[in-house]
Amino acid sequence: MELTRVDYIIMKYLKKKGSTTYFESMTLKEIMSAIKISRPTLYRKMVNLQEHGYVGKGCKSTNADTFFLSAKGIQIIENGGMAND
């Protein structure tokens, strides 16, 4: 998967906020407060990132899904957007 700029910004924000574990995950609303993107677009981006292993689905926050940056996503951010294959 080739990452877009928005994908990278989302992952970078998750890392900045420390959302790297199942219990420290963020809701779409929390992410949307910092990244100006519509809810449907953000949800599609998160599902796509999840399918490729860059983010994981965290614990429920009331009825909302939450997401966190996976180890694979952390590696991408730490390498400046470059994958180590």
Secondary structure per residue as TSV (DSSP state, phi and psi in degrees):
chain	resnum	aa	ss	phi	psi
A	1	M	-	360.0	132.4
A	2	E	-	-91.6	124.7
A	3	L	-	-77.9	142.1
A	4	T	-	-92.8	170.6
A	5	R	H	-61.1	-40.3
A	6	V	H	-64.7	-41.4
A	7	D	H	-57.2	-47.1
A	8	Y	H	-63.5	-41.6
A	9	I	H	-62.9	-42.7
A	10	I	H	-61.5	-48.3
A	11	M	H	-65.0	-39.7
A	12	K	H	-63.5	-39.1
A	13	Y	H	-65.8	-42.4
A	14	L	H	-59.6	-41.8
A	15	K	H	-67.1	-42.9
A	16	K	H	-58.8	-38.4
A	17	K	T	-86.6	1.6
A	18	G	T	75.9	22.2
A	19	S	-	-86.5	76.1
A	20	T	-	-124.5	7.5
A	21	T	S	-135.4	164.5
A	22	Y	G	-53.5	-41.1
A	23	F	G	-90.6	-9.9
A	24	E	G	-109.2	32.1
A	25	S	-	-84.1	167.1
A	26	M	E	-120.1	148.2
A	27	T	E	-81.3	165.5
A	28	L	H	-60.9	-39.2
A	29	K	H	-61.6	-40.9
A	30	E	H	-65.2	-39.7
A	31	I	H	-69.5	-41.2
A	32	M	H	-63.9	-25.7
A	33	S	T	-65.0	-25.0
A	34	A	T	-105.9	-33.2
A	35	I	S	-107.5	116.9
A	36	K	-	-77.3	90.2
A	37	I	-	-148.2	147.0
A	38	S	-	-71.0	155.1
A	39	R	H	-59.7	-47.9
A	40	P	H	-61.7	-39.6
A	41	T	H	-65.7	-44.6
A	42	L	H	-62.3	-42.4
A	43	Y	H	-61.7	-44.7
A	44	R	H	-61.3	-41.3
A	45	K	H	-62.3	-44.0
A	46	M	H	-65.9	-41.1
A	47	V	H	-63.6	-42.5
A	48	N	H	-63.2	-45.2
A	49	L	H	-63.7	-36.1
A	50	Q	H	-67.1	-42.7
A	51	E	H	-60.8	-30.1
A	52	H	T	-95.9	3.0
A	53	G	T	85.2	10.3
A	54	Y	S	-83.2	-28.8
A	55	V	E	-131.7	159.9
A	56	G	E	-123.6	160.8
A	57	K	E	-88.6	126.4
A	58	G	-	-92.2	-164.9
A	59	C	-	-71.3	157.2
A	60	K	-	-70.5	142.3
A	61	S	B	-114.8	99.9
A	62	T	T	57.0	-107.3
A	63	N	T	-108.2	1.3
A	64	A	B	-91.6	140.9
A	65	D	-	-72.8	148.9
A	66	T	E	-124.4	159.6
A	67	F	E	-135.4	149.1
A	68	F	E	-137.6	159.4
A	69	L	E	-80.7	127.1
A	70	S	-	-82.7	174.2
A	71	A	H	-60.3	-38.4
A	72	K	H	-64.1	-40.8
A	73	G	H	-66.5	-40.1
A	74	I	H	-61.6	-41.9
A	75	Q	H	-61.5	-41.2
A	76	I	H	-62.6	-45.8
A	77	I	H	-63.9	-44.2
A	78	E	H	-67.6	-24.6
A	79	N	T	-93.8	12.6
A	80	G	T	69.2	30.1
A	81	G	T	93.6	1.3
A	82	M	-	-102.1	133.9
A	83	A	-	-86.2	140.9
A	84	N	-	-98.7	99.0
A	85	D	-	-95.7	360.0
